[in-house]
Amino acid sequence: MSQSYEELSDEQLDMQDDLEMLRDILAYELQAINQYEEHLLYLENGAAASAVQHIIEQEKEHVAELLKLIQTLDPVQAEKLKGIL
């Protein structure tokens, strides 16, 4: 059974806030990947396309880092991801 916000300590509330921010950042990273891949479809210059592809790869690394961090900070989320990742 989960605790209500009134029952959480300041430290637990801070952790919840951090996790919320990390999940927001994760969503932004995923949106960025989608946008970059959409733009990549229309780039005609090879150097530009290569640069954007490199940026996409960096964004994917960010996603992996964020997922790892979220798993570290949220044991329930870690358990949910265990069977998937």
Contacts in CASP RR format, 6 or more apart in sequence:
PFRMAT RR
TARGET T0000
AUTHOR 0000-0000-0000
METHOD contacts of the structure
MODEL  1
MSQSYEELSDEQLDMQDDLEMLRDILAYELQAINQYEEHLLYLENGAAAS
AVQHIIEQEKEHVAELLKLIQTLDPVQAEKLKGIL
3 12 0 8 1.000
5 13 0 8 1.000
8 16 0 8 1.000
15 73 0 8 1.000
18 73 0 8 1.000
19 70 0 8 1.000
19 73 0 8 1.000
19 74 0 8 1.000
22 66 0 8 1.000
22 69 0 8 1.000
22 70 0 8 1.000
22 73 0 8 1.000
23 70 0 8 1.000
25 66 0 8 1.000
26 63 0 8 1.000
26 66 0 8 1.000
26 67 0 8 1.000
26 70 0 8 1.000
29 59 0 8 1.000
29 62 0 8 1.000
29 63 0 8 1.000
29 66 0 8 1.000
30 63 0 8 1.000
32 59 0 8 1.000
33 56 0 8 1.000
33 59 0 8 1.000
33 60 0 8 1.000
33 63 0 8 1.000
36 52 0 8 1.000
36 55 0 8 1.000
36 56 0 8 1.000
36 59 0 8 1.000
37 56 0 8 1.000
39 52 0 8 1.000
40 49 0 8 1.000
40 52 0 8 1.000
40 53 0 8 1.000
40 56 0 8 1.000
43 49 0 8 1.000
43 52 0 8 1.000
67 81 0 8 1.000
67 85 0 8 1.000
70 77 0 8 1.000
71 77 0 8 1.000
71 78 0 8 1.000
71 81 0 8 1.000
72 78 0 8 1.000
END
